[in-house]
Structures are given as C-alpha cells and as structure tokens.
Amino acid sequence: MGMLRKFFNNCAHPKDCMGRIMLNMMNLSHAPLTNWGLSFIKFKDGWTMLDVGCGGGATLKRLLKHSNGSKVYGIDISQESVAKSKKVCNDVLDKQVFVCQGSAEMLPYETCMFDLVTAVETIYFWPNLSSCFKEVYRVLKPGGRFAIIIEASNKDSVWTNVVEGMTTYSVEELLTMLRKTGFSQTESHIKKPMYNFITGIKA
C-alpha cells in the first residue's frame, strides 16, 4: 500500500521515474475526458490559450489543433511535467507552444492575455483555489473562457484517501466560485458516471 500511495502521489507532483510513468499514463487515460470537454468550446482561429497544470503536454497539442495560427502556453508546478510537455511538443516548442514551471496561484503572464484557459484534472491540487481562480480571471481577455475538465467531483471520492493533498469539489461548488470570482455565463455539462465540464466567461 505504501508503494502504491507513493506512485499515485505523482498525480499531484510527478517526480523521477515514477513521475514519468504517471505522465505517460495520464496522457493516455485523460484523452477521452479531454476530447469530450473540449467539444463544448467553440474555438476560433488565432487564439492565445493557456493550459494550467499541463502535465504530460497532450492537452497542449490538442488545443493547438483546434485553433489554426494559435499560440498555446503550458504551466506546471512539476519540473518533470515541464520536461515531458516540452518533449511532446518539441516540433512546435518556442514557436507555437511555450512551457514553463510555475504555480496556478501566481501565473507569470500579462493581464488580459488569453482567449481560453483550461484546467484538466488539476484543480484538486491547486493551493488556495479562490486565489487561483482570481489569477485565471486576471490573465483572461474580456470575453475569454475558463474551462475546467474533471472526473472526481464527489466529496467522498476514494482518490482523496490515496493521493496526498488532493481535494475534490462538487460541480455546484465550482460554479459558485466562478461566479464569486466574476465569471458570467457559467454552465456545466455532466456525462455519467464521472465526466464533468464546468465553464465561465470573463465579463
């Protein structure tokens, strides 16, 4: 159980060999969820987009395909994740895709920079969620969208007992927090048993 717990703690902050294995697993296992969630977004060409908690970098490549002539930024707290994302996006790295290490609580980007910010299976690990939401709001352009794509939304999720530092939020809690932050046109889509898409637009 100790080794299993150690492995799954790499969901929050991938490190070393176990972290690299986890990142490969996440790139594969999150694909159906991510594709489903992104299907609710009406993309436009030329967008500037940010994926917070970019993990293994697969979402960065997906975002790029949805918007011709776009630029996609990725940020992750894990050095291992940043390295993996750069490897996955090597063909367009520093041309259309830009990846750096950092926290959702202090995004190193200009105000009103992005048309879309995504967070795929990552908000469970964000410190001070309210402050992170305010940072996302700050870096979005007026009319820009914040898209949260998650599986675990049950307070009694078994994963919170397995992954250290993981906190789950209900769909309604996230919608309420979006509204308190200033987002408008909030909505959610749910596909049973576990897919959840929560979104809001910067007023």
Secondary structure, 3 states (H helix, E strand, C coil): CHHHHHHHHHHCCCCHHHHHHHHHHHHHHCHHHHHHHHCCCCCCCCCEEEEECCCCCHHHHHHHHHCCCCEEEEEECCHHHHHHHHHHCCCCECCCEEEEECCCCCCCCCCCCEEEEEEECCHHHCCCHHHHHHHHHHHEEEEEEEEEEECCCCCCCCHHHHCCCCCCCCHHHHHHHHHHHCEEEEEEEEECCCEEEEEEEEC
